[in-house]
Amino acid sequence: MGKYLLVETILDSMSNVKKPQRKFISALFAVLVVFQGKANFRNMSRYSSISEKCFSRWYRHPFDFSQFNTALLLHESPDPEQFIAAIDASFLSKSGKKTQGLAWYYNGAAGEAQQTLDEAEKTRVDLYAEHLVSKATALKELGVKHIAADAYYSKTKFVSAVTKAGFELVGKLRVDANMKWLYEGDYAGTGRPRRLDGKVDTNTDMARFEEVESWVEGGDAYTAVLYSTHLKRNIRVVLLKQALAQKTPRGLFVITKRVFKSNFCSAMRSNIRG
């Protein structure tokens, strides 16, 4: 009952939501908690007094879930220093062969490529980047500085959009990602100044990394600022070596040159859980 009253309080505070929509959203949340099977209109109507047609009509009305989730987050955790944003795609399976926009994409939950819908003339990375940019103002008002994402988002388009919007991306790279050491020697005096100092080899170059406090029990963490040939920028890379897999370090990265330890560790924990 307490959670239901909290939902009612938040909906009442949203001036852009009228009373009829408030009643529907409250009923919808209650149905989503108890229903079994697929979340389609017909099935959900069996668990409530709302008809299938009524569900269909109200689903056509926009609702600002971002504003609702922000109010709920501030109620549960009023300290903005603890906030970090995370992005992860939802996979909607789609059968059939003639549906417009049908394509094959990797479904992480199933561990295989499956059919789903894509928007014409835009890639999924474009759509995710646009969505993040559209929510940038609201995220900054919450004090969010870091965006946590998995390895799928380690693409130039998405990284460029995140950094241009004023955020730092915390994500993952392949262990064998092509990276270069930054040259820290003196200028030779002739020609273009040297920028890079050879390719990174995590098997033989561990002495060049700086060891830092690990956020995973039984693991050692090492960091360095390197140049990513794929992302075409300098990034801070963190290699995690776990006790059970010392031969293969796990690569993580954050798009920044300076990272405060508290924010960095919270971002890494979020990424490991994801």
FENPE-V222553 format. One record per residue. N is the residue number from 1. SS is DSSP state (H for helix, E for strand, C for the rest). Layout:
N|SS, N|SS
This chain:
1|C, 2|H, 3|H, 4|H, 5|H, 6|H, 7|H, 8|H, 9|H, 10|H, 11|H, 12|H, 13|H, 14|C, 15|C, 16|C, 17|C, 18|C, 19|H, 20|H, 21|H, 22|H, 23|H, 24|H, 25|H, 26|H, 27|H, 28|H, 29|H, 30|H, 31|H, 32|H, 33|H, 34|H, 35|C, 36|C, 37|C, 38|C, 39|C, 40|C, 41|H, 42|H, 43|H, 44|H, 45|H, 46|C, 47|C, 48|C, 49|C, 50|C, 51|C, 52|H, 53|H, 54|H, 55|H, 56|H, 57|H, 58|H, 59|H, 60|C, 61|C, 62|C, 63|C, 64|C, 65|H, 66|H, 67|H, 68|H, 69|H, 70|H, 71|H, 72|H, 73|H, 74|H, 75|H, 76|H, 77|C, 78|C, 79|C, 80|H, 81|H, 82|H, 83|C, 84|C, 85|E, 86|E, 87|C, 88|C, 89|C, 90|C, 91|C, 92|C, 93|C, 94|C, 95|C, 96|C, 97|C, 98|C, 99|C, 100|C, 101|C, 102|E, 103|E, 104|E, 105|E, 106|E, 107|E, 108|C, 109|C, 110|C, 111|C, 112|E, 113|E, 114|E, 115|E, 116|E, 117|E, 118|C, 119|C, 120|C, 121|C, 122|C, 123|C, 124|H, 125|H, 126|H, 127|H, 128|H, 129|H, 130|H, 131|H, 132|H, 133|H, 134|H, 135|C, 136|H, 137|H, 138|H, 139|H, 140|H, 141|H, 142|C, 143|C, 144|C, 145|C, 146|E, 147|E, 148|E, 149|C, 150|C, 151|H, 152|H, 153|H, 154|C, 155|C, 156|H, 157|H, 158|H, 159|H, 160|H, 161|H, 162|H, 163|H, 164|H, 165|C, 166|C, 167|C, 168|E, 169|E, 170|E, 171|E, 172|E, 173|C, 174|C, 175|C, 176|C, 177|C, 178|C, 179|E, 180|E, 181|E, 182|E, 183|C, 184|C, 185|C, 186|C, 187|C, 188|C, 189|C, 190|C, 191|C, 192|C, 193|C, 194|C, 195|C, 196|E, 197|E, 198|E, 199|E, 200|C, 201|C, 202|C, 203|C, 204|C, 205|C, 206|H, 207|H, 208|H, 209|C, 210|E, 211|E, 212|E, 213|C, 214|C, 215|C, 216|C, 217|C, 218|C, 219|E, 220|E, 221|E, 222|E, 223|E, 224|E, 225|E, 226|E, 227|E, 228|E, 229|C, 230|C, 231|C, 232|C, 233|E, 234|E, 235|E, 236|E, 237|E, 238|E, 239|E, 240|E, 241|E, 242|E, 243|C, 244|C, 245|C, 246|C, 247|C, 248|C, 249|C, 250|E, 251|E, 252|E, 253|E, 254|E, 255|C, 256|C, 257|C, 258|C, 259|C, 260|C, 261|H, 262|H, 263|H, 264|H, 265|H, 266|H, 267|H, 268|H, 269|H, 270|H, 271|H, 272|H, 273|H, 274|C
